[in-house]
């Protein structure tokens, strides 16, 4: 009987992976649409410009190394390489630098 549950669990895990992939594709489509529209906003309407303003303020405070570390944490050398799904988190972390 436990084999049935294990098989069912494996099937559900594969299904979840498929749904996550579909969700990721949908997010990418939303980002593409918003980028074309010139907005690039996602997650609580935080834009690259909002994050840039906070990072510029922190840079003026001499926290360039912390800014670089924050961007690298999200696998980005520059702000424009940050994934839009991470905008809200980076915005909040940048304010705390």
C-alpha positions in Angstrom: 0.0 0.0 0.0 2.9 2.4 0.7 4.1 1.9 -2.8 0.9 3.5 -4.1 1.5 6.5 -1.9 5.1 6.9 -3.1 4.0 6.7 -6.7 1.3 9.2 -6.1 3.7 11.6 -4.3 6.2 11.3 -7.2 3.5 12.1 -9.7 2.4 15.1 -7.7 5.9 16.4 -7.5 6.3 16.2 -11.2 3.0 18.0 -11.6 4.1 20.7 -9.3 7.4 21.2 -11.2 5.3 21.5 -14.4 3.0 24.1 -12.8 6.1 26.1 -11.5 7.5 26.1 -15.0 4.2 27.4 -16.4 4.0 30.1 -13.8 7.6 31.1 -14.5 6.8 31.4 -18.2 3.7 33.6 -17.4 5.8 35.9 -15.3 8.3 36.2 -18.1 5.5 37.1 -20.5 4.2 39.7 -18.1 7.7 41.2 -17.8 8.1 41.3 -21.5 4.8 43.1 -22.0 5.5 45.6 -19.3 9.0 46.2 -20.6 7.6 46.9 -24.1 5.1 49.3 -22.5 8.1 51.0 -20.9 7.1 50.3 -17.3 9.0 47.3 -16.1 7.1 47.0 -12.8 6.2 43.9 -10.9 5.7 42.9 -7.3 4.0 45.8 -5.5 4.6 48.2 -8.4 8.3 48.6 -7.6 10.2 49.7 -10.7 13.9 49.7 -11.6 13.8 53.4 -11.1 12.6 53.0 -7.5 15.4 50.6 -6.7 17.9 52.8 -8.5 16.9 55.8 -6.5 17.5 54.0 -3.2 20.8 52.5 -4.4 22.0 56.0 -5.6 21.3 57.3 -2.1 23.2 54.4 -0.5 26.1 54.9 -3.0 26.3 58.6 -1.9 26.6 57.3 1.7 29.7 55.3 0.6 28.0 51.9 0.6 29.1 50.8 -2.9 30.6 47.5 -1.7 27.3 46.6 0.0 25.4 47.5 -3.1 27.6 45.2 -5.2 27.2 42.4 -2.7 23.4 42.8 -2.8 23.3 42.7 -6.5 25.6 39.6 -6.6 23.3 37.9 -4.1 20.7 38.0 -6.9 23.1 36.9 -9.6 23.3 40.4 -11.2 26.3 42.5 -11.9 24.1 45.5 -12.6 20.7 46.5 -11.6 19.3 46.0 -15.1 20.2 42.3 -14.8 18.1 41.8 -11.7 15.0 39.6 -12.4 11.8 41.6 -12.0 10.4 39.0 -9.6 13.2 40.1 -7.2 12.4 43.8 -7.4 10.4 44.0 -4.1 12.9 42.0 -2.1 15.9 44.0 -3.4 14.1 47.2 -2.8 13.5 46.3 0.8 17.0 45.1 1.3 18.5 48.1 -0.3 16.6 50.4 2.1 18.2 48.5 5.0 21.8 48.9 3.8 
